[in-house]
Amino acid sequence: MRGEPVHAHSAQLDDNFRSHADILAFVRAICGREGYFSEDFLDLKAARTGFSYQGKEPRVDVLMTVLTDGANAEAGRMAQAEGIARRFDELRRAGHSEGDMVLLLGTMSNAHIYAWALREAGFSTIITGGSGFFKASELSLIVHLLNVLANPENTEALYPVLQSELFTLSDDELLSLATEESDGREKQVNFGHSLFASPDHAGQEGVDPVTPPSSRLNFARQVLQKAWNNVGGRHPSDVLLDVLIDSGWFLRLEGQGIEGQAVAGNLLKALRLVEDIQSECGFDMAQTAWKFSRLTGDKETPGALIVSNQDAVRIMTIHASKGLEFPIVAVAECYETRVKDEKLLVLKDRDRGFLSLLPDDSAVKSPVDKKVYDHLPPVEDPQIEAASSQLEFRNALLQNIKLDDLSERKRLLYVALTRASETVLVSMHAKTNKDDQLKLEALHPLIAEALFPDGVFPREDRLVEYGGSQPLQYRCQVVSKEMLSEPDVMGQQAKEAEVGLILEVRSDEQPDLFLVKQQDVLVSYTSLSAGSAASIQSNPVAQIADADKATDFGSAFHRLAQLAELTSPKQAMGKIESIAKTNAITDRARLSKAAENWFKSEAYHDTKAYPVRIPEAAFNVSLGPLVLEGQIDLLCLGGQQGQALVIDYKTGGLPTETPEELYDKHLLQAQCYAYALLNSGYTKIDLSFVRVEQTGQSGEIQTVNYSMSTEDLEYLEKTILIFH
């Protein structure tokens, strides 16, 4: 009864019904060592039966990637990613499904590298972690762009769109757009109304812009007018994709390295979200824009994005994996502390806060002397309250922050390891110093000391005892800069987003926008051509030495030629300096010469016979069980009935290539373009691949010409499918 004493006792719940005993033994070896946790380590006991591990290797695998000879961290991540893909492939061949596998990362900033390696090994992947996606500035731009497409007179959304990376209009250009002169008087007008009108306000007698529109403004007007004309007749995702392509932004991003590729990946993910929304909204741009704004504004947690029933490898943050379990787990990107000695240090401790602000170097010297502080040794026991000066206070504060971050890293590793039920792979990388010693990150020494008597990661593979039923497999791979080739991360991010776009780059040519799509499988034009004799014989040839990357130069020329079609060659040539700067081209003379070669060529003159010339012409046609999608550099129409002319720009190349070699080299690409147009109703297609940097004695650029007709349609379909 109530008055009777209550007899209670505590019980320690140390049974684990998730992980195999070998996994828990490994966790014990790493995390159960004295000093790993400040609190007592809960030593879990395996209580589950009925495991289904099918691999031949030990359940625990440790991979150390050693970087030598100038190989950087990015090279290490690529090698790590390939190592993880190899291990997953071993398990897949042993009988495990891709849906059993997960890659847990401490941070998602390099997730695309790991996704690339897995897809190269034939895995389907889903990136499900990282709430930072919804906070990216490019997502905000997509929200604005959808609202502009839904309502052209929405100036609140139109302003950031016009000043964004899409069009980069200046304040002066926006002012000219918002101001008109009528009967001698200036007046303000709505941005959208003015932008939708023709450049010279045809039909509006007595109304003129105060300042003549610039070529950039006319370009933005043409891109957006084309998009507005398609609203209601095409799906919102298709209209949105056209703007991103027609503006040239995708091409510019391709030339901006990893950062540009990350932005492009986010844009492609956004397009996939729009596709999902339009499945409910149809062609309604306004509803799509509203729902997309709500979706990105809600900022769903990463865990809510996890799809558990798909047969694909998942890549997610360790934080997102809390409370989940997976048969096969690989762990990476969680061993480094991220505390920097910044000007402002902040530490929160329960209900208190500590701050330290370092003065500028130019300021009058204070008790916190920066030079002295830089050489102050770490505090053995950082007691903030015991500090007797600002210098000691700041030093103790920094050490506390570092300890807190190290503790968080330890907890993350513990969470990651305990997500595995069948097998776990721990993957790390470390650089060597001038003495060939490994420069270890924060958690590396803890792992090395737990596994090796001398606390040093060996440089050779071996089996290591750790307390499990069998030794773990330790592998070491040594990587130098020359051993790695750079992945086509951009193309693989497009694959992840499952939209009709891949940016593939050949080493000496203009990037092509081209792919074949089969359900969730994307096969690029470069992949198609990889099996041809032409591609095999053309690549071993030495490339022209060049300070500019071939991909950057090709992007710059492509943008210049596109601008010439939208304005005029003269106006485009006037923009060479800005185009070169945007694409990081140092050799302006080379770009100018290539453009001059093209504009004075017979091939360029031939395009003038066609009244309709469409730069960056996208297409989408059926190809047996596939869908063939892509983009033509310049499509010329309106000549003789049923005929079309295709122009494809090629930069770089070698003068020693014979006409026969060049014909074979570009044949498959020509066949793909011809098939797309013939399948769309045209009867005869002429194609010219123009080598704008290779000229003959007369100064005329080299061209590779093809001609195909409806009689070739069946043969073209069979040929392309064979290469697929």
Rosetta blueprint (number, residue, H / E / L):
1 M L
2 R L
3 G L
4 E L
5 P L
6 V L
7 H L
8 A L
9 H L
10 S L
11 A L
12 Q L
13 L L
14 D L
15 D E
16 N E
17 F L
18 R L
19 S L
20 H L
21 A H
22 D H
23 I H
24 L H
25 A H
26 F H
27 V H
28 R H
29 A H
30 I H
31 C H
32 G L
33 R L
34 E L
35 G L
36 Y L
37 F L
38 S L
39 E L
40 D L
41 F L
42 L L
43 D L
44 L L
45 K E
46 A E
47 A L
48 R L
49 T L
50 G L
51 F L
52 S L
53 Y L
54 Q L
55 G L
56 K L
57 E L
58 P L
59 R L
60 V E
61 D E
62 V E
63 L E
64 M E
65 T E
66 V E
67 L E
68 T E
69 D L
70 G L
71 A L
72 N L
73 A H
74 E H
75 A H
76 G H
77 R H
78 M H
79 A H
80 Q H
81 A H
82 E H
83 G H
84 I H
85 A H
86 R H
87 R H
88 F H
89 D H
90 E H
91 L H
92 R H
93 R H
94 A H
95 G L
96 H L
97 S L
98 E H
99 G H
100 D H
101 M E
102 V E
103 L E
104 L E
105 L E
106 G L
107 T L
108 M L
109 S L
110 N L
111 A H
112 H H
113 I H
114 Y H
115 A H
116 W H
117 A H
118 L H
119 R H
120 E H
121 A L
122 G L
123 F L
124 S L
125 T E
126 I E
127 I E
128 T L
129 G L
130 G L
131 S H
132 G H
133 F H
134 F H
135 K H
136 A L
137 S H
138 E H
139 L H
140 S H
141 L H
142 I H
143 V H
144 H H
145 L H
146 L H
147 N H
148 V H
149 L H
150 A H
151 N L
152 P L
153 E L
154 N L
155 T H
156 E H
157 A H
158 L H
159 Y H
160 P H
161 V H
162 L H
163 Q H
164 S L
165 E L
166 L L
167 F L
168 T L
169 L L
170 S L
171 D H
172 D H
173 E H
174 L H
175 L H
176 S H
177 L H
178 A L
179 T E
180 E E
181 E E
182 S E
183 D L
184 G L
185 R E
186 E E
187 K E
188 Q E
189 V L
190 N L
191 F H
192 G H
193 H H
194 S H
195 L H
196 F H
197 A L
198 S L
199 P L
200 D L
201 H L
202 A L
203 G L
204 Q L
205 E L
206 G L
207 V E
208 D E
209 P E
210 V L
211 T L
212 P L
213 P L
214 S L
215 S H
216 R H
217 L H
218 N H
219 F H
220 A H
221 R H
222 Q H
223 V H
224 L H
225 Q H
226 K H
227 A H
228 W H
229 N H
230 N H
231 V E
232 G L
233 G L
234 R E
235 H L
236 P H
237 S H
238 D H
239 V H
240 L H
241 L H
242 D H
243 V H
244 L H
245 I H
246 D H
247 S L
248 G L
249 W H
250 F H
251 L H
252 R H
253 L H
254 E H
255 G L
256 Q L
257 G H
258 I H
259 E H
260 G H
261 Q H
262 A H
263 V H
264 A H
265 G H
266 N H
267 L H
268 L H
269 K H
270 A H
271 L H
272 R H
273 L H
274 V H
275 E H
276 D H
277 I H
278 Q H
279 S H
280 E H
281 C H
282 G L
283 F L
284 D L
285 M H
286 A H
287 Q H
288 T H
289 A H
290 W H
291 K H
292 F H
293 S H
294 R H
295 L H
296 T H
297 G H
298 D H
299 K L
300 E L
301 T L
302 P H
303 G H
304 A H
305 L H
306 I L
307 V L
308 S L
309 N L
310 Q L
311 D L
312 A L
313 V E
314 R E
315 I E
316 M E
317 T E
318 I H
319 H H
320 A H
321 S H
322 K L
323 G L
324 L L
325 E L
326 F E
327 P E
328 I E
329 V E
330 A E
331 V E
332 A E
333 E L
334 C L
335 Y L
336 E L
337 T L
338 R L
339 V L
340 K L
341 D L
342 E L
343 K L
344 L E
345 L E
346 V E
347 L E
348 K E
349 D E
350 R L
351 D L
352 R E
353 G E
354 F E
355 L E
356 S E
357 L E
358 L L
359 P L
360 D L
361 D L
362 S L
363 A L
364 V L
365 K L
366 S L
367 P L
368 V L
369 D L
370 K H
371 K H
372 V H
373 Y H
374 D H
375 H L
376 L L
377 P L
378 P L
379 V L
380 E L
381 D L
382 P L
383 Q L
384 I H
385 E H
386 A H
387 A L
388 S L
389 S L
390 Q H
391 L H
392 E H
393 F H
394 R H
395 N H
396 A H
397 L H
398 L H
399 Q H
400 N H
401 I H
402 K H
403 L H
404 D H
405 D H
406 L H
407 S H
408 E H
409 R H
410 K H
411 R H
412 L H
413 L H
414 Y H
415 V H
416 A H
417 L H
418 T L
419 R L
420 A E
421 S E
422 E E
423 T E
424 V E
425 L E
426 V E
427 S E
428 M E
429 H E
430 A E
431 K E
432 T E
433 N L
434 K L
435 D L
436 D L
437 Q L
438 L E
439 K E
440 L L
441 E L
442 A L
443 L L
444 H H
445 P H
446 L H
447 I H
448 A H
449 E H
450 A H
451 L H
452 F L
453 P L
454 D L
455 G L
456 V L
457 F L
458 P L
459 R L
460 E L
461 D L
462 R E
463 L E
464 V E
465 E L
466 Y L
467 G L
468 G L
469 S L
470 Q L
471 P L
472 L E
473 Q E
474 Y E
475 R E
476 C E
477 Q E
478 V E
479 V E
480 S E
481 K H
482 E H
483 M H
484 L L
485 S L
486 E L
487 P L
488 D L
489 V H
490 M H
491 G H
492 Q H
493 Q H
494 A H
495 K H
496 E H
497 A H
498 E L
499 V L
500 G L
501 L L
502 I L
503 L E
504 E E
505 V L
506 R L
507 S L
508 D L
509 E L
510 Q L
511 P L
512 D E
513 L E
514 F E
515 L E
516 V E
517 K E
518 Q E
519 Q L
520 D L
521 V E
522 L E
523 V E
524 S E
525 Y H
526 T H
527 S H
528 L H
529 S H
530 A L
531 G L
532 S L
533 A H
534 A H
535 S H
536 I H
537 Q H
538 S H
539 N L
540 P L
541 V L
542 A L
543 Q L
544 I L
545 A L
546 D L
547 A L
548 D L
549 K L
550 A H
551 T H
552 D H
553 F H
554 G H
555 S H
556 A H
557 F H
558 H H
559 R H
560 L H
561 A H
562 Q H
563 L H
564 A H
565 E H
566 L H
567 T L
568 S L
569 P H
570 K H
571 Q H
572 A H
573 M H
574 G L
575 K L
576 I H
577 E H
578 S H
579 I H
580 A H
581 K H
582 T H
583 N L
584 A L
585 I L
586 T L
587 D L
588 R H
589 A H
590 R H
591 L H
592 S H
593 K H
594 A H
595 A H
596 E H
597 N H
598 W H
599 F H
600 K L
601 S L
602 E H
603 A H
604 Y H
605 H H
606 D H
607 T H
608 K L
609 A L
610 Y L
611 P L
612 V E
613 R E
614 I E
615 P E
616 E E
617 A E
618 A E
619 F E
620 N E
621 V E
622 S E
623 L E
624 G L
625 P L
626 L E
627 V E
628 L E
629 E E
630 G E
631 Q E
632 I E
633 D E
634 L E
635 L E
636 C E
637 L E
638 G L
639 G L
640 Q L
641 Q L
642 G L
643 Q E
644 A E
645 L E
646 V E
647 I E
648 D E
649 Y E
650 K E
651 T L
652 G L
653 G L
654 L L
655 P L
656 T L
657 E L
658 T L
659 P H
660 E H
661 E H
662 L H
663 Y H
664 D H
665 K H
666 H H
667 L H
668 L H
669 Q H
670 A H
671 Q H
672 C H
673 Y H
674 A H
675 Y H
676 A H
677 L H
678 L H
679 N L
680 S L
681 G L
682 Y L
683 T L
684 K E
685 I E
686 D E
687 L E
688 S E
689 F E
690 V E
691 R E
692 V E
693 E E
694 Q E
695 T E
696 G L
697 Q L
698 S L
699 G L
700 E L
701 I E
702 Q E
703 T E
704 V E
705 N E
706 Y E
707 S E
708 M E
709 S E
710 T H
711 E H
712 D H
713 L H
714 E H
715 Y H
716 L H
717 E H
718 K H
719 T H
720 I H
721 L H
722 I H
723 F H
724 H L
